[in-house]
Amino acid sequence: METRISGTGSVGPPDQAARPEPSQRGGDRVLGRTATLEKAGIGKTLMYELLEANDFPKPRALGGRRIGWLECEIDDWIATRKIAEREARGKGREIAA
């Protein structure tokens, strides 16, 4: 499920005049849980553990019982994890040398 949030904060169809220009990392698209898990490459249990530890972007209420995650926040989270992994690998090599 993908939805766009208009500039007013309400969920609805894209309104080019009302919303800000989306970033190149995915803009203001909202991803459902399944799409978020697929993009992040993690399982449901790990996602909820990370949410509880404040190590994963918080979902947005979409109305009723529906929630979603901003794609740009998921992209940022993925990029942050890649940087941390590279730093950890680099430190490991320095220690072993």
Backbone as numpy.savetxt, mean C-alpha at the origin, in Angstrom:
# Nx Ny Nz CAx CAy CAz Cx Cy Cz
-10.51 -5.57 -6.73 -11.35 -4.41 -6.73 -10.47 -3.18 -6.73
-10.70 -2.30 -7.65 -9.98 -1.05 -7.71 -10.99 0.08 -7.78
-10.81 1.08 -6.97 -11.69 2.23 -6.91 -10.81 3.46 -6.88
-11.35 4.57 -7.27 -10.61 5.82 -7.16 -11.30 6.70 -6.13
-10.49 7.46 -5.42 -11.03 8.41 -4.46 -10.94 9.79 -5.09
-12.05 10.49 -5.11 -12.04 11.83 -5.69 -11.36 12.79 -4.72
-11.09 13.99 -5.18 -10.40 14.99 -4.38 -11.15 15.37 -3.12
-12.44 15.11 -3.05 -13.23 15.45 -1.87 -13.15 14.37 -0.80
-12.51 13.24 -1.10 -12.39 12.17 -0.12 -13.47 11.13 -0.24
-14.46 11.33 -1.10 -15.51 10.34 -1.25 -15.12 9.33 -2.32
-15.69 8.16 -2.22 -15.41 7.11 -3.19 -16.36 7.29 -4.36
-15.84 7.16 -5.55 -16.69 7.30 -6.71 -15.88 7.26 -7.98
-16.52 7.54 -9.09 -15.82 7.50 -10.36 -14.80 8.62 -10.44
-13.76 8.42 -11.27 -12.73 9.45 -11.39 -13.32 10.77 -11.88
-12.95 11.84 -11.27 -13.37 13.18 -11.66 -12.09 13.98 -11.89
-11.71 14.13 -13.15 -10.43 14.72 -13.49 -10.24 16.11 -12.88
-11.29 16.92 -12.78 -11.14 18.28 -12.28 -11.05 18.32 -10.76
-11.66 17.38 -10.06 -11.75 17.46 -8.61 -10.59 16.80 -7.88
-9.84 15.92 -8.50 -8.80 15.21 -7.76 -7.41 15.64 -8.20
-6.46 15.54 -7.30 -5.09 15.91 -7.64 -4.48 14.91 -8.62
-3.43 15.33 -9.26 -2.72 14.47 -10.21 -2.16 13.26 -9.47
-2.40 12.03 -9.94 -1.88 10.85 -9.25 -0.37 10.76 -9.39
0.27 10.15 -8.40 1.72 9.94 -8.49 1.99 8.86 -9.53
3.22 8.74 -9.92 3.58 7.73 -10.92 3.67 6.34 -10.31
3.55 6.23 -8.97 3.64 4.92 -8.32 2.29 4.24 -8.23
1.25 4.81 -8.74 -0.04 4.15 -8.66 -1.16 5.12 -8.37
-0.84 6.34 -8.10 -1.86 7.35 -7.90 -2.71 7.10 -6.68
-3.97 7.44 -6.80 -4.86 7.33 -5.66 -5.81 6.14 -5.81
-5.36 5.10 -6.51 -6.19 3.91 -6.64 -6.31 3.21 -5.30
-7.46 2.63 -5.06 -7.70 1.88 -3.84 -7.77 0.40 -4.21
-7.00 -0.40 -3.51 -6.96 -1.84 -3.77 -7.72 -2.58 -2.67
-8.45 -3.60 -3.07 -9.10 -4.47 -2.10 -8.06 -5.36 -1.43
-8.52 -6.17 -0.47 -7.59 -7.00 0.28 -6.83 -7.98 -0.62
-7.53 -8.65 -1.51 -6.87 -9.64 -2.37 -5.80 -8.98 -3.23
-6.13 -7.86 -3.87 -5.17 -7.16 -4.72 -4.00 -6.64 -3.89
-4.27 -6.18 -2.68 -3.21 -5.68 -1.79 -2.25 -6.79 -1.43
-2.80 -7.96 -1.07 -1.96 -9.10 -0.71 -1.11 -9.55 -1.89
-1.71 -9.59 -3.07 -0.97 -10.00 -4.26 0.16 -9.01 -4.57
-0.14 -7.72 -4.51 0.87 -6.70 -4.81 2.00 -6.73 -3.79
1.65 -6.88 -2.50 2.66 -6.89 -1.44 3.42 -8.20 -1.37
2.86 -9.26 -1.93 3.52 -10.55 -1.91 3.53 -11.20 -0.53
2.48 -10.95 0.24 2.38 -11.53 1.58 1.02 -12.20 1.75
0.89 -12.99 2.79 -0.37 -13.65 3.08 -1.22 -12.83 4.04
-2.46 -13.24 4.18 -3.42 -12.53 5.03 -2.97 -12.49 6.49
-2.48 -13.61 7.01 -2.07 -13.66 8.41 -0.91 -12.70 8.67
0.10 -12.72 7.79 1.24 -11.82 7.96 0.79 -10.36 7.85
-0.11 -10.06 6.92 -0.58 -8.69 6.78 -1.21 -8.21 8.09
-2.05 -9.01 8.70 -2.70 -8.59 9.94 -1.71 -8.51 11.10
-0.70 -9.37 11.11 0.36 -9.26 12.12 1.13 -7.95 11.94
1.44 -7.61 10.69 2.15 -6.36 10.40 1.29 -5.15 10.74
-0.01 -5.22 10.46 -0.92 -4.13 10.82 -0.93 -3.91 12.33
-0.98 -5.01 13.08 -1.01 -4.91 14.54 0.28 -4.30 15.07
1.39 -4.55 14.39 2.69 -4.01 14.80 2.95 -2.63 14.19
1.95 -2.07 13.51 2.09 -0.77 12.82 3.20 -0.78 11.78
3.40 -1.93 11.12 4.43 -2.08 10.09 3.83 -2.27 8.71
2.57 -1.91 8.53 1.91 -2.04 7.24 0.91 -0.89 7.13
0.71 -0.35 5.92 -0.24 0.76 5.77 -1.64 0.40 6.27
-2.28 1.35 6.91 -3.63 1.15 7.44 -4.65 1.18 6.31
-5.67 0.32 6.39 -6.71 0.34 5.37 -7.63 1.54 5.57
-8.34 1.89 4.50 -9.31 2.98 4.53 -10.72 2.37 4.50
-11.62 2.94 5.25 -13.03 2.50 5.23 -13.65 3.02 3.94
-14.30 2.14 3.20 -14.92 2.51 1.93 -16.44 2.58 2.03
-16.96 2.22 3.16 -18.41 2.22 3.34 -18.90 0.82 3.62
-19.86 0.73 4.46 -20.36 -0.60 4.84 -19.24 -1.37 5.52
-19.02 -2.57 5.08 -17.96 -3.42 5.64 -16.73 -3.46 4.75
-16.69 -2.63 3.72 -15.58 -2.67 2.77 -14.43 -1.79 3.22
-13.22 -2.31 3.02 -12.00 -1.54 3.28 -11.09 -1.67 2.07
-10.13 -0.78 1.98 -9.17 -0.83 0.89 -7.89 -0.10 1.28
-6.85 -0.33 0.51 -5.55 0.27 0.76 -5.18 1.14 -0.43
-4.58 2.30 -0.15 -4.10 3.16 -1.23 -2.89 2.49 -1.89
-2.95 2.37 -3.19 -1.89 1.68 -3.92 -0.54 2.37 -3.72
-0.53 3.70 -3.68 0.74 4.41 -3.51 1.36 4.10 -2.14
0.54 3.89 -1.11 1.08 3.53 0.21 1.65 2.11 0.20
1.01 1.21 -0.53 1.54 -0.15 -0.66 2.85 -0.12 -1.42
2.91 0.68 -2.50 4.16 0.82 -3.27 5.28 1.35 -2.39
4.98 2.36 -1.56 5.99 2.91 -0.65 6.45 1.86 0.36
5.51 1.08 0.88 5.85 0.03 1.84 6.78 -1.00 1.20
6.48 -1.40 -0.03 7.32 -2.36 -0.76 8.71 -1.79 -0.96
8.80 -0.53 -1.39 10.09 0.11 -1.62 10.90 0.19 -0.33
10.25 0.51 0.78 10.93 0.60 2.07 11.49 -0.75 2.48
10.72 -1.80 2.26 11.20 -3.15 2.59 12.38 -3.55 1.73
12.37 -3.18 0.44 13.49 -3.51 -0.45 14.76 -2.80 0.01
14.63 -1.54 0.41 15.80 -0.78 0.90 16.34 -1.44 2.16
15.46 -1.80 3.08 15.88 -2.44 4.33 16.56 -3.77 4.06
16.06 -4.54 3.10 16.67 -5.82 2.76 18.06 -5.62 2.18
18.19 -4.61 1.29 19.52 -4.33 0.70 20.50 -3.90 1.78
20.05 -3.04 2.70 20.93 -2.60 3.78 21.33 -3.76 4.67
20.41 -4.65 4.96 20.70 -5.81 5.80 21.70 -6.73 5.10
21.53 -6.92 3.80 22.48 -7.76 3.05 23.85 -7.11 3.03
23.89 -5.79 2.85 25.18 -5.08 2.81 25.90 -5.17 4.13
25.18 -5.01 5.23 25.78 -5.12 6.56 26.28 -6.52 6.81
25.55 -7.51 6.34 25.95 -8.89 6.53 27.25 -9.18 5.82
27.46 -8.61 4.65 28.71 -8.83 3.92 29.86 -8.14 4.63
29.61 -6.95 5.17 30.67 -6.23 5.85 31.13 -6.99 7.10
30.18 -7.54 7.81 30.51 -8.28 9.04 31.30 -9.54 8.70
30.91 -10.20 7.61 31.56 -11.46 7.23 32.96 -11.21 6.68
33.23 -10.04 6.15 34.53 -9.76 5.52 35.63 -9.62 6.53
